[in-house]
């Protein structure tokens, strides 16, 4: 039985097999399409911490209150050969399949997000649209390389989203695909909600940026739907639904997930301004350069002096010199905005940990979920 530490590698294995199963279909269309498929494969398999699959697995563990993770029943008897083990194994493979499918949605979101943000790098490497742009130029294609890069990356993100739906429902172009079992209806319903929320949250995000909405309320609404629900809350519920959890447990996990997800995004906001590029894989102050209307920025605009507000507003949506970035960071620090966001991270984490402690689940499930919560809120990148 897979334990939570083994989930990322197990999910990568599912993804690698799924990409391999689709390779011939893309090659039959045309070699350049197969090449694009390799860009997606490379993008997905060479980065990411598999946070969402980890929360799917954690939710599944929480939904199995009588299960022991080491394969030993409560009376101390070895349960390796029981029928329940076969059921657990079937459920576990579904958990990994759902987790892998979420990673394809994440790939779609990141590829499109990089286009929207005009980002040049992701995890220290060229973004997908820049890779296609460079390929266009290197091969001497006609037309604008940048426009081609964006168009190709949009389609690649769409392919990732389509494959996410196929994979979660056990579909593949080859008849011998290993796992074609249908998704239980309760899981499919959560999946559907999650897709709508993440796309709606992304739309709200770019609308807030264009509208110049500086309110804290708007920033938190984006966090709740673009990040918190999709990164933690819904994955927890997907795992719990796979284990047949009731509505009460699902609701509790959703609340815990929103707290952890908001804390996760708040940490991301801090790293987006104060993070080390060597650790984040993104340029210093990238959130300011991209004009993101984060909670950190909203706090700064609310707390800063008029002069400080001018510094922040003049730092949004353009390239910054080292001195300009330092000035914006000073405003966020001296106004108390940074401290306020750090306090909110701590508050959200503590609220989630109290909720986890109150769950009627196994000690292992409780400990794994708490450890995950601490990990995503105290990360350095």
PyMOL commands that set and color helices and strands:
alter all, ss='L'
color gray80, all
select helices_A, chain A and resi 4-29+31-45+51-62+83-116+128-138+145-168+185-211+216-242+247-274+277-280+286-289+295-303+306-313+322-334+337-357+363-377
alter helices_A, ss='H'
color red, helices_A
select strands_A, chain A and resi 121-122+125-126
alter strands_A, ss='S'
color yellow, strands_A
deselect
rebuild
show_as cartoon
